[in-house]
Amino acid sequence: MDARVKAIIAHLTPVGWIVALLLNLDRRDELSSFFIRQTLGLWMAGAVISWIPVLNIFGGLVIFAFWILSLVYAAQGTMKTVPFGEYFQVWFSSL
């Protein structure tokens, strides 16, 4: 399977993320690993922000915009990070 397809699948749903992760374990691609880490970081940041009463609406919109940006980068096949995405690459480097 193409690395871009796995990267896009990782963005769609949590189940899609798990499928992309399992497909990537068989044959690791740098592009799909990059977006698997980035998507996990965005989802975790969204989960944390959703618990903060004042920031949950604005923060949710920002995280959603970053998710769309990441999805566009995945579709283009370019390994660009969203803002703060370089931290996700370091934190989840084992994926």
N, C-alpha and C positions, 0 to 999 in steps of 0.2 A: 504494500500500500504506500502511496506517495506521502512524503513527510508533510506537505501542505494539507492534505486531507486529514491526517491525524491531528494536526494543529487546529483545524477548524472544528473537528469533532470534539476536541477538548473544550472548546468554548460553548458548546450548545447547551448541555445540561450536566448535572453532576454524574449521571450515569454515562453520558458521553465522555466525560473526563476520565472515568474509570476504564472505559473501553479503550480510549486513546492510550492511557497508561499501560494497560495490558498488552496492547498491540506494539507499543514502543519497547516493552521489555524484551520481546523476541529479537527485534533488530532496531537498535537505538539509532535514531536520527537526531542530529544536533538541533535542527529546526523544530521538530516536534517536542523534544525535551525542553527546549527554551520556552515554548508556549504552554506546555503542561505546567511548568514551574510558575510562569506568569499568571496563568488562569487561577491556579490554586491560591496564589497570593492575593489576587483581586477578590476572590470569593471569601477568603478569610478576613480581609480588610473590611469588606462589606458586612460580614457577620458581626465584627467588633463594633463598627460604626452604627449598626442598627440598634445597639443597646444603649447608645448615648442619646438621651431625649432631645436635646437641642440640635444636635448635628445629624440626626438620622435622616431627615428629608434632604437637606443640602448635600450631606456626605453620600447618601445613596445615589443622588443624581450625578455626583462627581465620579463615583465608582462605576456607575453605569456608562458614563461617557468614556472612561478609561477602558472599560470592557469592549465597547464598540470600536475604539481605536485599536485595541489589541487584536480584535477579530479582523479588522481591515488589514493590519500588518500581516496576520497569519494568511489571509487570502492572497496577499501580494507575495508572500514568501520572503519577506524581509525581517531580519531579526532586530527590530527596534523595541526598546523597552518603553513602557508607559512611565509617567512620572513615578518615582520611587520603585520602579520595576527592577532596578539593579539590585535592590535589597532582596527581592524575591529570588533572584538568580543565585545569590549567595546562601540564603537561608535554606532553600530547597535544592541545593546542589546534588543531593544524592538521588534525585528523581531523574 
